[in-house]
Amino acid sequence: MTLRATRTPETMTAAEPSRPPRGSLPPRAWLPIIVLLVAAVVALAVLLVLNSGDGEPDVVVCEPGTPGCELRQAVHWHADFALYIRGERYDFNQERFISDEEDQLSENVHIHGTRDSVVHVHREGTTWREFFDSLGFELTDQCLTTPEGEQLCNSDTERLSFVLNGVRLDGLAFQDITDIDRALISFGSESDEQLMEQYAQVTDEACIVSLLCEERIPEGGIEEEPCQGRGTCN
């Protein structure tokens, strides 16, 4: 009698899932990393767009009623200024530059005929560039264009120079005008000494209009001044 060997049926088992190599992250762990990378790329693109251009900040003119204008609070400040072009003081005592109660070139910043060297500021964040733009000039830290169309830019022989409150500055156009400032803008080939001589000719009357130097205020108040003190007025 011949005995035959019998085979026991092999049991089939499911294959175990493969494990990621040691040191690698599972797919779900990559999701927050990808989100952060995308956000970083978007932020970089926004910065590149904002920084593209001629390198000069845009002039933001804030007219009452304009959305976002409320971010620039109402103020009433005064500042003295003078503009010299090739040694000659520019005359702002002209009708085209003067604002009065009926006709204002800008509600934010202007000059009055009684003291045409004193700037009246009615909105904080008002820059010297915004003031000069309201008068028909174009002012940057490298160039000045007059209402007559003459363009005066830095060169090897002439340059724009700025003095604010007795201190030489590389730029003034985008500086905010603040109370009792004294500013000189000068274009030409003047030496430092000559510039300071011009600065000495800048009036010192803003404190009178702001009623901050009482010893200099005439008895009976300021005559023929339509806008004085630090309250609300035109």
C-alpha positions in Angstrom: 0.0 0.0 0.0 1.5 3.2 -1.1 1.0 6.3 1.1 0.6 9.7 -0.6 1.7 12.8 1.1 -1.0 15.4 1.4 -0.4 19.2 1.3 -2.0 21.5 3.7 -3.6 24.5 1.9 -1.6 27.7 2.5 -3.4 30.5 4.2 -3.5 33.7 2.1 -2.8 36.9 4.1 -3.3 40.5 3.1 -0.1 42.4 2.2 1.0 44.9 4.9 1.0 48.6 3.7 4.4 49.9 2.9 5.9 52.3 5.3 7.5 55.6 4.2 11.3 55.6 4.3 12.8 56.6 7.6 13.1 60.4 8.0 10.4 61.3 5.4 7.1 63.0 6.3 3.6 61.5 5.6 1.6 63.3 2.9 -0.7 65.0 5.4 2.2 66.7 7.2 3.2 68.5 4.0 -0.1 70.4 3.7 0.6 73.2 6.2 4.1 73.6 4.8 2.8 74.0 1.3 0.2 76.6 2.5 3.0 78.6 4.2 5.1 78.5 1.1 2.2 79.8 -1.1 1.5 82.6 1.4 5.2 83.6 1.3 5.2 83.7 -2.5 2.0 85.9 -2.6 3.5 88.3 0.1 6.7 88.6 -1.9 4.7 89.4 -5.1 2.7 92.1 -3.3 5.9 93.7 -2.0 7.5 93.7 -5.5 4.4 95.4 -7.0 4.3 98.0 -4.2 8.0 98.8 -4.6 8.0 99.0 -8.4 8.0 102.4 -9.9 10.2 105.4 -9.8 11.1 105.1 -6.1 9.1 108.1 -5.1 6.0 107.7 -2.8 2.7 108.7 -4.4 1.1 111.9 -3.2 -2.0 111.1 -1.2 -4.4 114.0 -1.4 -7.0 113.6 1.3 -10.2 115.6 0.5 -13.0 115.7 3.2 -15.5 113.0 2.3 -13.0 110.8 0.5 -13.0 107.2 1.9 -10.0 106.8 4.2 -9.7 110.6 4.7 -10.9 110.2 8.3 -7.6 108.5 9.0 -5.9 111.9 8.7 -7.3 113.9 11.6 -8.2 117.5 11.4 -5.6 119.9 12.9 -4.8 123.6 12.6 -1.0 124.1 12.4 1.1 126.8 10.9 4.6 126.8 9.4 7.0 129.3 7.8 8.6 128.6 4.5 10.6 130.2 1.7 11.6 129.1 -1.8 14.8 130.4 -3.5 15.7 129.7 -7.1 19.3 130.6 -8.1 19.5 133.1 -5.3 16.2 134.8 -5.9 13.3 134.4 -3.4 10.2 133.2 -5.1 7.2 135.6 -4.7 4.1 133.8 -3.4 2.2 137.1 -2.9 0.3 136.5 -6.1 -3.5 136.0 -6.5 -3.0 132.6 -8.1 -1.4 131.2 -4.9 -3.7 132.9 -2.3 -6.7 131.2 -0.6 -9.4 133.0 1.1 -12.7 132.0 2.8 -14.6 131.9 -0.5 -11.9 130.3 -2.7 -9.5 127.7 -1.3 -6.9 126.0 -3.5 -6.9 123.1 -1.0 -9.0 122.5 2.1 -6.0 120.7 3.6 -3.3 123.2 3.2 -3.0 126.8 1.9 -1.7 130.3 2.4 -3.5 133.6 3.0 -2.6 137.0 1.6 -1.9 138.6 5.0 1.1 136.3 5.6 2.0 134.5 2.3 5.1 132.9 3.9 3.0 131.1 6.5 1.4 127.7 5.6 -1.9 126.8 7.2 -2.3 123.1 7.7 -5.8 121.6 8.3 -5.1 117.9 8.0 -2.4 115.8 9.7 -0.1 113.9 7.4 0.1 116.8 5.0 3.5 116.8 3.3 5.4 119.7 1.7 4.9 118.0 -1.6 1.1 118.1 -1.2 1.3 121.8 -0.3 3.5 122.7 -3.3 1.3 120.5 -5.6 -1.8 122.6 -4.5 0.0 125.7 -5.8 0.8 124.2 -9.2 4.4 123.1 -8.5 5.7 119.5 -8.6 8.2 118.8 -5.8 10.3 115.7 -5.2 13.6 115.4 -3.4 15.5 115.6 -6.8 13.4 118.0 -8.9 11.2 121.0 -8.7 8.9 122.0 -11.5 7.4 125.5 -11.3 3.9 126.5 -12.4 5.5 128.2 -15.4 6.8 124.7 -16.5 10.5 125.2 -15.7 12.0 122.0 -14.4 14.9 122.3 -12.0 16.7 119.0 -11.2 19.9 118.0 -9.5 22.9 118.1 -11.7 26.7 118.4 -11.4 26.5 122.1 -10.9 23.1 122.8 -9.3 21.0 121.0 -6.8 17.9 121.1 -4.6 18.7 121.8 -1.0 16.5 121.7 2.1 16.8 123.2 5.6 14.2 122.4 8.2 14.3 124.0 11.6 18.0 124.9 11.1 19.0 121.4 10.0 20.2 120.4 6.5 18.1 117.5 5.1 18.6 115.3 2.0 14.9 115.5 1.3 11.9 117.4 2.4 9.1 116.7 -0.1 7.7 113.8 1.8 8.1 115.2 5.3 4.9 116.0 7.1 4.4 119.7 7.9 4.1 120.2 11.6 3.3 123.2 13.8 5.9 126.0 14.0 8.1 124.4 11.3 10.5 126.7 9.4 11.5 125.3 6.0 13.8 126.4 3.2 13.7 125.0 -0.3 16.5 126.3 -2.5 17.7 125.4 -6.0 21.1 126.6 -7.2 24.8 126.2 -6.6 24.9 127.9 -3.1 27.4 126.8 -0.5 26.4 125.6 2.9 27.1 129.1 4.3 24.9 130.7 1.6 22.1 128.3 2.3 22.1 129.2 6.0 22.0 132.8 5.0 18.9 132.1 3.0 17.4 130.1 5.9 17.9 133.1 8.1 15.5 135.0 5.8 12.7 132.5 6.4 10.0 134.3 8.5 9.3 133.3 12.0 5.6 134.2 12.2 3.9 130.8 12.5 3.9 131.0 16.3 2.1 134.4 16.1 -0.7 133.0 14.0 -0.9 129.9 16.2 -1.1 132.2 19.2 1.9 130.4 20.9 4.2 133.4 21.4 2.0 135.8 23.3 4.7 138.3 23.8 4.8 138.9 20.0 1.1 139.2 19.5 0.0 142.9 19.1 -2.4 144.4 21.6 -5.9 143.9 20.3 -4.9 140.7 18.5 -3.7 139.9 15.0 -5.1 142.4 12.4 -6.5 141.3 9.1 -5.7 137.6 9.8 -8.6 135.4 8.6 -7.3 132.2 10.2 -5.5 132.3 13.5 -5.2 130.2 16.6 -5.3 126.4 16.6 -9.1 125.8 16.3 -11.1 125.1 13.2 -11.2 127.8 10.5 -10.5 128.2 6.8 
